[in-house]
Amino acid sequence: MKKPIVAFAVLFCSVFHSFAQSAEDVITKHITAMGGKEALSKIKTLKMSGSINAQGMEFPTSQTMVNNQGMRMDFSVMGMDCYVIVTQKEGWMYIPVQPGMDKVTAMPEEQLKQAQSKLNIQNMWLTDRSAIAKAELDGKDTINSIACVRLKVTDKDGFEQIAYFDESTYYLIRTEMNVKAGEEARDISVTFSNFEKQPDGIVIPMKRSDPMMGGEVVYKTVEINKPVPETIFKPEGPSKGNEGSGKTKR
């Protein structure tokens, strides 16, 4: 389970009608569709709770983010509480259901860097243009019978992904990227659906299909700008010490 969970965190933690349009046009329409730049820019904390449905089983999960500070994913498997934490300085995993992961383990450096590139909540809707190094039109495609325009988006840290936007709604319905998992790197895709407008007007995809998780994640509740204690980004439990990296210099 270690590789799927790390990939999920990387991913939680988790981005982007015709060719007369520019990439900037697509991004602008996407931001408008998701609630508008003004409303999206006000999001400082985000917590989504639900379940991971995989291999015929259901595992409770929650993902909590504080903009540009930290991300934490909690989940429970067979009665065992697990978590993945990523901050601007370090990353930790505690997955006692996985052999060899029954102690707090530092996240390997390459995985940590990739996860840290997603700590900016605004990257979820592309509202922070300073975080995007380059965005290019990359053709058209059809995803689950939905006509899409495709963008290639590279962030300021050099991580690249392909983003598919529904041409009729400009919702982001699929992303593809190369993810580090241990000593391996693999191309993965995540699809988003069940878009719901929240009370403050923000639109959130309440379902994501993630092959690295072996199934899909269904969110039931969304909390925006609720207080988040800093202590949730401190690892607790038995420690392995400084194995792996766990820290990067900033």
C-alpha positions as CSV (number, residue, x, y, z in Angstrom):
1,M,0.0,0.0,0.0
2,K,3.0,2.3,0.5
3,K,3.4,3.4,-3.1
4,P,-0.3,4.1,-3.8
5,I,-0.6,6.2,-0.6
6,V,2.4,8.2,-1.4
7,A,1.2,8.8,-4.9
8,F,-2.2,9.8,-3.6
9,A,-0.6,12.3,-1.2
10,V,1.4,13.7,-4.0
11,L,-1.4,13.9,-5.8
12,F,-3.7,15.3,-2.6
13,C,-2.7,16.2,-2.0
14,S,-3.8,16.1,-5.0
15,V,-4.7,21.3,-11.6
16,F,-5.7,22.4,-15.1
17,H,-13.2,25.5,-27.8
18,S,-11.4,25.6,-30.3
19,F,-7.8,26.2,-31.1
20,A,-8.6,29.8,-31.7
21,Q,-8.4,29.9,-27.9
22,S,-5.2,30.4,-26.0
23,A,-4.1,28.4,-23.0
24,E,-4.8,31.5,-20.9
25,D,-8.4,31.6,-22.2
26,V,-9.0,28.1,-21.1
27,I,-7.5,28.7,-17.6
28,T,-9.6,31.9,-17.3
29,K,-12.8,30.1,-18.2
30,H,-11.9,27.2,-15.8
31,I,-11.4,29.6,-12.9
32,T,-14.8,31.3,-13.6
33,A,-16.5,27.9,-13.8
34,M,-15.0,26.8,-10.4
35,G,-16.3,29.9,-8.6
36,G,-14.3,32.9,-9.8
37,K,-10.8,34.2,-8.9
38,E,-12.0,36.4,-6.1
39,A,-13.8,33.6,-4.2
40,L,-11.1,31.0,-4.9
41,S,-8.3,33.3,-3.8
42,K,-9.9,33.6,-0.3
43,I,-9.5,29.9,0.4
44,K,-6.8,29.4,3.1
45,T,-7.8,26.1,4.5
46,L,-9.6,23.1,3.0
47,K,-10.8,19.8,4.5
48,M,-12.5,17.1,2.6
49,S,-13.8,13.9,4.2
50,G,-15.2,10.8,2.8
51,S,-14.1,7.3,1.9
52,I,-11.7,5.4,-0.3
53,N,-13.6,2.6,-2.1
54,A,-11.1,-0.1,-3.2
55,Q,-11.2,-3.8,-3.8
56,G,-14.7,-4.1,-2.5
57,M,-13.9,-2.4,0.8
58,E,-14.5,1.1,2.1
59,F,-11.9,3.0,4.1
60,P,-12.7,6.4,5.9
61,T,-10.4,9.2,4.9
62,S,-9.9,12.9,5.2
63,Q,-7.5,15.4,3.6
64,T,-6.7,18.7,5.2
65,M,-4.7,21.6,3.7
66,V,-3.5,24.9,5.0
67,N,-2.4,27.1,2.1
68,N,1.4,27.0,1.5
69,Q,1.9,25.4,4.9
70,G,0.9,21.8,5.1
71,M,-1.2,18.9,3.9
72,R,-2.3,15.9,5.9
73,M,-4.2,12.8,4.7
74,D,-5.7,10.5,7.3
75,F,-7.2,7.1,6.6
76,S,-8.2,4.0,8.5
77,V,-7.6,0.4,7.3
78,M,-8.7,-2.6,9.3
79,G,-9.1,-0.5,12.4
80,M,-5.6,1.0,12.1
81,D,-5.2,4.7,11.8
82,C,-2.7,5.9,9.2
83,Y,-1.5,9.3,7.9
84,V,0.7,11.1,5.4
85,I,2.0,14.6,6.3
86,V,3.7,17.1,4.0
87,T,4.9,20.5,5.0
88,Q,7.3,23.1,3.4
89,K,10.2,21.5,5.3
90,E,9.4,17.8,5.8
91,G,7.2,14.9,5.0
92,W,6.2,11.9,7.1
93,M,4.3,8.6,6.6
94,Y,2.8,6.3,9.3
95,I,1.0,3.3,7.7
96,P,1.0,0.5,10.3
97,V,-1.1,-1.7,8.1
98,Q,1.8,-1.9,5.7
99,P,4.8,-4.2,6.6
100,G,7.8,-2.1,7.6
101,M,5.7,1.0,8.0
102,D,4.6,0.6,11.6
103,K,6.8,3.5,12.7
104,V,6.8,7.1,11.5
105,T,8.9,7.2,8.4
106,A,10.4,10.2,6.7
107,M,9.3,10.7,3.1
108,P,12.0,10.2,0.5
109,E,13.4,13.4,-0.9
110,E,12.1,13.2,-4.5
111,Q,8.6,12.2,-3.4
112,L,8.7,15.0,-0.8
113,K,9.6,17.7,-3.4
114,Q,6.8,16.6,-5.7
115,A,4.3,16.6,-2.9
116,Q,5.5,20.1,-1.7
117,S,4.8,21.5,-5.2
118,K,1.1,20.9,-4.4
119,L,0.9,22.7,-1.1
120,N,-0.4,25.9,-2.7
121,I,-4.2,25.5,-2.6
122,Q,-4.6,27.9,-5.5
123,N,-2.8,25.5,-7.8
124,M,-6.0,23.3,-7.6
125,W,-7.8,25.9,-9.7
126,L,-4.8,27.6,-11.4
127,T,-5.6,30.9,-9.8
128,D,-2.0,31.6,-8.7
129,R,-0.4,32.3,-12.1
130,S,3.0,32.8,-10.4
131,A,3.0,29.1,-9.7
132,I,2.8,28.2,-13.4
133,A,5.9,28.3,-15.4
134,K,4.2,27.4,-18.7
135,A,0.8,26.4,-20.0
136,E,0.3,25.3,-23.6
137,L,-2.6,24.0,-25.7
138,D,-2.0,20.3,-26.3
139,G,-4.8,19.2,-28.6
140,K,-8.3,17.9,-28.1
141,D,-9.6,14.6,-26.8
142,T,-12.6,12.8,-25.5
143,I,-12.8,11.5,-21.9
144,N,-15.8,9.2,-21.1
145,S,-17.6,10.6,-24.1
146,I,-16.9,14.2,-23.0
147,A,-15.2,16.5,-25.5
148,C,-12.2,18.1,-23.9
149,V,-9.5,20.6,-24.6
150,R,-6.1,19.5,-23.4
151,L,-3.4,21.7,-21.8
152,K,0.2,20.9,-20.9
153,V,0.9,22.7,-17.6
154,T,4.4,23.0,-16.1
155,D,4.7,24.4,-12.6
156,K,7.5,26.6,-11.3
157,D,9.3,23.5,-9.8
158,G,9.4,21.9,-13.2
159,F,6.7,19.3,-12.6
160,E,4.5,18.7,-15.7
161,Q,1.0,17.4,-16.1
162,I,-1.6,17.1,-18.9
163,A,-5.0,18.6,-17.9
164,Y,-8.3,17.9,-19.7
165,F,-11.1,20.4,-19.5
166,D,-14.7,19.7,-20.4
167,E,-15.4,22.0,-23.4
168,S,-18.9,22.7,-22.3
169,T,-18.3,23.5,-18.6
170,Y,-14.5,24.0,-18.4
171,Y,-14.4,21.8,-15.3
172,L,-11.1,19.9,-15.0
173,I,-12.1,16.2,-15.5
174,R,-8.7,14.5,-15.8
175,T,-5.0,14.9,-15.1
176,E,-2.1,12.9,-16.2
177,M,1.4,13.1,-14.7
178,N,4.5,11.1,-13.9
179,V,4.7,10.2,-10.2
180,K,7.6,9.0,-8.2
181,A,6.8,6.0,-6.0
182,G,9.8,4.6,-4.2
183,E,12.5,3.8,-6.7
184,E,10.0,3.7,-9.5
185,A,8.3,6.4,-11.6
186,R,5.1,5.7,-13.5
187,D,2.5,7.6,-15.5
188,I,-0.8,7.9,-13.7
189,S,-4.2,9.5,-14.5
190,V,-6.9,10.8,-12.2
191,T,-10.4,11.6,-13.2
192,F,-12.8,14.0,-11.4
193,S,-16.6,13.9,-11.4
194,N,-19.7,14.7,-9.3
195,F,-19.0,18.5,-9.3
196,E,-21.0,20.2,-6.5
197,K,-21.3,23.9,-5.8
198,Q,-20.6,24.7,-2.2
199,P,-22.5,27.3,-0.1
200,D,-19.9,30.0,-0.8
201,G,-20.1,29.3,-4.6
202,I,-17.0,27.3,-5.0
203,V,-17.3,24.2,-7.1
204,I,-15.6,21.0,-5.8
205,P,-15.4,17.5,-7.6
206,M,-16.8,15.2,-5.0
207,K,-15.4,12.0,-6.6
208,R,-12.0,11.1,-8.0
209,S,-11.0,7.9,-9.6
210,D,-7.4,7.1,-8.8
211,P,-5.9,3.8,-10.1
212,M,-3.0,4.2,-7.7
213,M,-5.5,3.8,-4.9
214,G,-7.1,0.8,-6.6
215,G,-10.5,2.5,-6.8
216,E,-12.1,5.8,-6.2
217,V,-12.4,8.4,-3.5
218,V,-15.9,9.8,-2.7
219,Y,-16.1,12.9,-0.6
220,K,-19.1,13.6,1.6
221,T,-18.2,16.8,3.3
222,V,-16.2,19.9,2.5
223,E,-15.0,22.5,5.0
224,I,-13.6,25.8,3.8
225,N,-11.6,28.3,5.9
226,K,-12.3,26.5,9.1
227,P,-9.5,26.8,11.8
228,V,-6.8,24.1,11.5
229,P,-4.5,23.5,14.4
230,E,-0.8,23.5,13.5
231,T,-0.3,20.3,15.6
232,I,-1.9,18.1,12.9
233,F,1.2,18.6,10.8
234,K,3.4,17.2,13.6
235,P,4.0,13.4,13.3
236,E,3.0,11.3,16.2
237,G,3.6,7.7,17.0
238,P,6.8,5.5,17.1
239,S,9.6,7.0,15.1
240,K,12.3,5.4,12.9
241,G,14.4,8.5,13.4
242,N,15.9,10.1,10.3
243,E,15.5,7.3,7.8
244,G,14.8,8.6,4.3
245,S,14.9,12.3,3.8
246,G,11.9,13.9,5.5
247,K,13.4,17.3,5.0
248,T,14.3,19.6,2.2
249,K,16.1,22.9,2.4
250,R,14.1,26.0,1.5
